[in-house]
Amino acid sequence: MTIEHFDVEVAYAKADEQAILTITAEEGLTVRQAVERSRITERFPEIDIENSKFGIFGKAAKADAVLNPGDRVEIYRPLIADPKVARKKRAAEGKALKKGN
């Protein structure tokens, strides 16, 4: 039995810099293992593999999810603000501006 090798990508982005690294994987490789193998934390030391959220092509994925050929693992940064709260704040500011006219 031969082990199949294939490429997967590991992606991380900040506001001013982003990286997509391609690694060679084999059957059974997990999200966490791909992130570790990519050595992306050497370039972005702020990544905390233990507490980061991950996705595969924009869909949430657990660190122990097994990868398929061509997958792109995405490492998500923590949210700065709750999107629902931010949207309500913008809506309230918009209403205040309309009343001012």
C-alpha positions in Angstrom: 0.0 0.0 0.0 1.4 3.4 -1.0 0.7 6.6 0.8 -0.8 9.3 -1.4 0.9 12.7 -1.2 -0.9 15.9 -2.1 -0.7 19.7 -1.7 -2.7 21.7 0.8 -2.4 25.4 1.6 -2.2 27.2 4.9 -3.4 30.8 4.9 -3.2 33.6 7.4 -3.9 37.3 7.0 -3.5 40.5 8.9 -4.7 43.9 7.8 -1.3 44.7 6.3 0.2 41.3 5.4 -1.0 37.9 4.3 0.6 34.6 3.5 -0.5 31.4 1.7 2.0 28.6 2.2 1.8 25.3 0.2 2.8 22.1 2.0 3.0 18.5 1.0 0.5 16.4 2.9 -0.3 12.7 3.2 -3.6 10.9 3.9 -4.7 11.5 7.5 -3.0 14.9 8.0 -5.0 17.1 10.3 -5.6 20.9 10.3 -3.3 21.3 13.3 -0.6 19.2 11.8 -0.7 21.2 8.5 -0.4 24.5 10.4 2.6 23.1 12.4 4.2 21.7 9.3 3.9 25.0 7.4 6.0 26.7 10.1 3.8 29.8 9.6 4.2 30.7 13.3 7.9 31.6 12.5 6.6 34.3 10.2 3.6 35.3 12.4 4.6 34.6 16.0 1.3 36.0 17.3 -0.5 32.9 16.1 -1.5 30.8 19.1 -2.2 27.3 17.6 -3.7 26.1 20.8 -6.4 28.8 20.9 -6.8 29.8 17.2 -10.0 29.1 15.2 -9.5 27.4 11.9 -11.4 26.9 8.7 -11.2 25.0 5.4 -12.2 27.2 2.5 -14.2 29.6 4.7 -16.1 26.9 6.7 -15.2 26.4 10.4 -13.1 23.3 11.0 -11.7 21.7 14.1 -8.0 21.3 14.6 -8.3 17.5 14.3 -10.2 17.6 11.0 -8.6 15.5 8.3 -7.5 17.3 5.1 -8.3 16.4 1.5 -6.2 17.1 -1.6 -6.2 20.8 -2.5 -7.7 22.0 0.8 -6.8 25.5 2.1 -6.5 25.7 5.9 -7.3 29.2 7.2 -6.2 30.5 10.5 -8.6 33.1 11.9 -7.6 36.0 14.1 -9.8 36.8 17.1 -12.6 39.4 16.5 -11.9 42.9 17.8 -15.6 43.7 18.1 -18.8 41.7 18.1 -20.2 42.2 14.5 -23.8 42.4 15.8 -22.9 45.2 18.2 -20.9 47.1 15.6 -23.8 46.9 13.1 -26.3 48.2 15.7 -23.9 51.1 16.5 -23.6 52.1 12.8 -27.3 51.9 12.4 -27.9 54.1 15.4 -25.3 56.6 14.1 -27.0 56.7 10.7 -30.4 57.4 12.3 -28.9 60.3 14.3 -27.4 61.8 11.1 -30.8 61.6 9.3 -32.5 63.4 12.2 -29.9 66.2 12.0 -30.9 67.1 8.4 
